Amino acid sequence: MPKEYKMLINGKWLSGKETIPVINPYNQEILGTIPKASQADVNAAIESAQQAFEVISNMPAHQRSKILEKTSELIQKHQEEITTIIASEAGKAWKYAWAEVSRGAETFRFAAEEAKQIHGETIPMDASPSAENRMGFFIRTPIGVIGAISPFNFPLNLVAHKVAPAIAAGNSIVLKPATATPLTALRMAELLMEAGLPDGVLNIIMGGGSTVGDWLVTDPRLAMITFTGSPPVGKYIMCRGGLKKYTMELGNNSAVIICEDADLEKAVPRCVVASFANSGQICISVQRIYVQRSIEPEFTRRFVATTQKQVVGDPLDKNCDVGPMINVHEAERAEQWVQEAVAGGAEILTGGKRQGAMFEPTVLTNVTPEMKVVADEIFAPVVSIIPYDDFDDALRQVNNSRYGLQAGIYTQQIDRAFQAIQKINVGGIMINDAPIFRVDHMPYGGNKESGIGREGLKYAIEEMTNIRMVCFNL
């Protein structure tokens, strides 16, 4: 019988009346079952978080820091076990799952450091004639109960980016992990409790977005929603959620510009990894590559040859580069988008074939801006190579998107780098690197339909606290 996992409410592991299977996308093995939360369960989780907020918000910063630091140590201690869970439930290749666990530990460590650095500022009140005899400053205070909704593609680190800063700031959390990949979050919760997190500070409920997710985001007792997912769902949450704070990380169709002076020895392998890691199911995966026409044939030749060396198969195989997509439905959708592009004149240079949830790393050319594989977020191992003649036109094409998360440019000319910095409307731009680059303490988030607010521990804590102004009349 598959293992029965439970939800976490007020420090207790509870079953539900109905269950949902968690399936290995590579071999369709049932890894276990999780309880489908009822509305009463969601209500209990929020009540628990409300009560625990009084505890965590009054806990000294050094104690919160110690819990987070201990959690980081425990994640490192159990790295192989957690890597296996991620590779099994998410289909992520072992080496990328291992790297995610390392990052998850680092995220908690950064949060532990930031927990001791939360502070306000003094305000020069006498800048106004009407406040000459006053002294003012502000402090940052935790906001309350935070609802966190996380995606399937980083089942540890994107959960950590919601949970760790919330705890660092003194908030309590009700977490709804993706139903496809909840097991990693449940293991993380066990480690947090082992590290000394008080009961009720973290509650985990599971179920569909239209039921459990909706009950969560519409509850007026929540002070904030932090969500990672698609723009349509993000917009829906903000419409339904009412007057709360929101952090929304909503995806991208990341572009990189390859100038004629680019170092192809570095650019090609990096862009291949950035296109196909985690089967392209990363918000900052490379989807569009704009290559200066004079070097496009050589870049394309090298890129295709390197792509064809990617090892596709069992994510638990430590030599694997590309595992399955999260499920067959998503692989079928990607296949349909590629077929639509081909029907419109695009050419497949390599890949394009699907078997179950496995989709080969695919390189397209002769695409047009309106094709879904260019205009929308494909979230699959599919990348398009697009030649350009004029650098300004390349910048325009990168900006010709409703998304704006991250972009990259390879060039040796500093003026071009600064042109890109000034003109490309994104939350982050990587110079001589692909847009997939992220370290966990930097500000991370997007413009346009890519989202609202910023993650990264210091910046997430700012989102998860309120400013309280204090003024003394002397």
N, C-alpha and C positions, 0 to 999 in steps of 0.2 A: 504494500500500500504506500502511496506517496506520503511524504511527511506532511503533517498538518501544522502550518505556521499560524500565529495568532496576532491580533492587533494589540497595541499598547495603549492603555488608558489608566492614568493615575498610578503608574508603576506596576500595573498588573497586566498579565498576558491573557487575553480573552478570546474566546471563539465567537463565531457568529452563526446565525441560522442557515445562511447560504455560503457557499465557497466558490472561489475562482481558481482554476488551475494556472500554474506558472509553468510555461513550456520552453524547453531548450530550442531555440530557433534553428539550430544546426541539424539535430536528429529527431526533433519533435517529441523527445522524452518529457514526461511530466515530472518536473523537479519537486513539486509539492503543491499544496493548496493553501490559499489565503482566505480569510473571512471577508465576506462582502458586508461592509458596515451598514447598519440601518440608520434611520434618522435619529433614533434614540441614542445610538452609539456616538454619532457625531455630536449630539448635544452633550453627552457625558464627557466626551473628550474636551469640548470647549469649556465646560464647567470645571473640569480638572485643571485645565490650563489657567483659568481665572484664579483659582485658589492658589495654584503654585506660583503665579506671578508675584504674590505677596512675599513669597519666600525668596525667589531668585532676584527680585528687584532690590531686596534689602540685604542680599548677600554681599559682603565686601568684594571688591574687584580682585584682590589677590586670591580669594577662594575660587571665584569663577575661573580665573586664569589657571589655577592648579588643576581643576577638573578638565579643562580643555587641553592642557599640556599632557596630562595623564592619558587622555583619549588618544592624542597623537601617538604617544608611545605604544599604546595597546594596538592601534592600527598597524604600526610597523611590526610589532611582535607577531601579529596574525596575518602578515602580508600575503603569504602563499594561499592561505585558506580563503581570504577575501578575493584575491585574484581569481581563484577557481570559481567562486560564486559569480563574479562579474562575467567571466568568459562563458559560463554555462547559461546564465539567464539572459544576457544581452547579446551573446554571439560575438563579443569583442575579442579580437586576437589576443592571445596570452600576453605578448610583450606590451601591448597598449593597455591591457587591463592591469598589468603589473605597474606600469607608469601611472595609471590613474590612482592606484592605491598609494603610491609614493606621494602623489600630489595631494590626495586626501589627508594624509598625515601632515603634510606641510601646511595645508589650509587650517587645520586645527591648531597647529603650532603658531601660525601668524595670528590667529584669533586670540590665542592665549596671551601673546605679546600686546595686542591692541586693547585687550580688556583692561590693561593697566594704564592706558594712555588716553582714555576718554576724558575730554576736558572742554571747558568753554573759553570765553575771552572777556577781557574788560572792554568797556565801551567809553570813548571819550565824551562824556555827557556835556561837558562845558563847551563843546563845539557849537551848541545852541545857546543863545543868550537866555532862553527860558529855563535852562538846566544848569546854571552856573554853580549852584550849591548842591548838586547831586553827584553821586557815584554809582556807576552801573556796571553790571557784568551779566553774562548768561552762563547757565549750566546746561548740560545735556542729560535728559532723563529717558529711561526706557519707556516705550510707548504702550506696552501691554501684551495682549495675545496676538501672535502673528500666525496667519494661515500660510503654509508653504506648500506649493504644488510643484513637483519636480518631474523631469522627463526621463525617458528610458535610456538615453544614450550615454550618460555619465551617472550611473546609479549610486556612486559613492560621492564623487567630488562635487557634483552640482547639488546634491543634498547637503553636503558639508558647507557649501557657500551660502546656504540659507540657515541651517541650524547653528553653525559655529558662531557667526556674528550676532545672531539673535541672543544666544546665551551670553556672549561676551558683553553685550549691552544691558543684560539683565531682564530680558523678555522671556516669555514662555511661548511654546510653539505647538500647533496642531499640524502635523505633516501628512500630506497625501502623496505618497510616491506613485510613480507610474505602475499600473497594474501588471504590466509586462515584466517589470524588473524591481519588485519590492524587497527581495530577499537580502540584498546588500544593505538597504536602509535598516532592516530589522536587526541585522548583525551589528551595524553601527550603533544602534540604540542600546543593544546589550553591553557594548563596550563603554558607552557613555554612563550607563547605570553602574557598571563596575568601577568606573572612574570617580563615582560619587555624586552624579547628578541627582538632585532631589526628585522624588516621585512627582509626576504631573507636569514637570517643566517641558518634557517632550512627550507628546502623544502621537501615535501613528494609527491612522485609519486608512482603509483601502476600499476601492470601488470605482464605479464609473464616474466620469466627469459630469454627466447630465443628472446624476443623483447625488452622490457623495460630494463631488466637487461643487455642485450648485448649493447644496445645504451649507457647505463650509463658507463659500465666498459671500453669500447673502446674509450671513448672521451678523447682526449689528454689534455683537460683543467683540468681534475681531477689530483690531486697530489697524491692521495692515495685511495685505496679500503680497507675497513674493512668488512670482510665477515664471517658469521657463517653458515655452512651447510656441505654438503657431500664432501669427497675428490675428486670425479670426477668433480664436479662443481667448486671446488676450483682450481683444475689444469687447467680447461678450462678458468677460469677467468684470471689466471696468463699468460696463453698463449695468450689470446686475448687482455689483458689490456696494454701490452707494458711496457715501463719504468715508473713505478710508485712505490710507497711504498705499501706494502701489509701486512695486518694482517689477518691470516687465522686460524679460529678455526673449525676443520674439523671432530670432532667426535672420537669415541673410542668404544672398547668392554671391559669395565672396569672389572678388576679382583680384588679379595680380597683373601688373604691367611688366613686360620683359623688354627693356631697351636694348639697342644694338650693341651697347658696351657692357651688357650683363655678363657676369661670370657664369657661363653655362655649366661648368663643372659643379658649381654649388647650386645653381638655380634649378636645374633639371631634377636631380634626385629629391631635393627638398619639396618641389612642387608635386612630384609623384606621391610622396608620402602625404602631403597636405590634401591631395585630391581623394585618396583612397583609404586612409586610416579609418578604422571603425566603419568600413564600407561606405564612406562619405557621409555618415550620419553624425556630423558635427556641425554646429551652427556656423563655424568659421572655416569649414572645408572649402578648398578652392573649387569653384565651379566654372569660372570664366578666366581664361588666360589670353591677354592681349599682347601679341608678339610683334615687334617691329618687322616689317615685311622682308627686309634684307636678310634677316637671320631666321625667319620663320621656318624655312625648309630644314635647316640644321637643328633648330630647337625641336621641331616636331619629330624628326627622325630619332633624336636621342630620347625624347619623352616617350614615344611609342615603344622603343626598344626596352627602356627601363620599366615601363608599365607591364610589358609582357613577362618580366622576370618576377613579378609579384606572385607570391605563393598563396593560392586560394584554397581554402579547405576548413578543416576542423580547428576552431579557435583554441582548443586545448593543446594543439600541436604547437610547440614553442617556435617552430620555424614558420608558422602561418603569418601572413601579412594581411589577408582579407578574409574575414569570416562571412557568415550570412547576414542579410539584413534582418531587422527585428521580427518580421513575419512575412509570410508568402504574399499577403495583400499588398504590402509596401513594395515588395520586389516586382509584383505584377504592375503596379502603378508606374514604377520607374521604367519598366520594359515598354509600357504603352507610350510614355512620354518620348522615349527614344524612337520608337516606331513612327510616331507622329512627326518627329523631326526629320526622319529619313524620308517619309512621304512628302515632306515639304522641301526636299533637296539636300538635306544634311548627309554627310558621309561618315560611316563608322570606320575608323582607322584600326581599331582593335577592340575586342570585347563585344558587348551587345547581347550576349546570350544569358538566359536565365534557366536555372534548374531549382525548382522549389523556391526557397528563400535565398538561394545563392544567386548573386548577380555579378557577372564578370566585370572587372575594372574596364571602363569604356571610355574611349577617346573619340570625340566628334570634331568634324570640321565642316566648313560650308554652312554654318548655322546663320540664322538671322535673329535680330533683336527681339522679335515678337514670339519666337518659339518658347514653349514652356521650359525647355532645358536651359535657356538663357535668362528669360524674364522672371521665372518663379524659382522657388527654392526646391531643388530636386531631392535633396537629402538622400543621396544614393551615390554609388561609386561611378559617377558620370561627370566628365569634364569636357569643355569645349575650348578649342584653340582658335583664336580669331586674329588674323593679321591686321595691322594698322600701318598707315603711312606717316601720319602727323601726330606728334606727341599730344598736342592740345586735343586732337580728336580722340585719342586714347583716354585722356582724362574725362572727356565728355561721355564716352561710352561707359566708363566705370560708374559715373554719376547717374547714368540713365537707368535707374533702378529705384523701386520704392523702398528698398532696403538700404541700410547704412550702418552695418556693424563694424566690420574691419576690412581693410584692403592692404595690398602689398605692392611694392615696386622694386625691381632690380635695376640699378644704375650705378655708375661710378661718378656721375655728375651731380655735384651738390645742388646746383640750381634747379635741376629737374626734381630732385628729392623734395626741395622746399616748395616747388610748384605743386607737387602732389599733396604735400602737407596742407597747403593753403586752400587748394581747390576741391579736393575729394571730401565729400560730406559723409564722413563715417566717424564712429566713436574711437577708432584706433587705426593707425596706419603704420605698417611695418616696412622699414627701409632695408633693402637687401635681405628680405625674408618673406615668407609666405604669410598670408593673413591668419593662418592657423595658430600662430604663436600666441601663447598666453602664459604668464606666470600669475600666481594666485593672490599676490598682494597689490597688483596694479589695478587701476580703475578699468572696469570692463563693462561695456554696454553699448547700445546703439542709438542712432538717430533715425528719423523717419519711422517706417514701420518696423524697424528692428528693435524698438523698445523705448522704455522710460526708466530713468534712474541708472545707477551703476552698482555693480558688484565689485569684489575685491574688498578685503576685510575692513580696512579703515573706512572705505567709501560706503560699504553696506551698513556699517554701524551708524554712519551719519544718516542713512535712510531710515534706520530702525530706532532712532532716538528723536525726541522733540527738544526744541530749544525753549528753555524757561528763562525769561528775562527777569533780572532782579535790579531794583533801583532804590538806593538809600537817599532820603532827603536829609541832608546834614544840617 
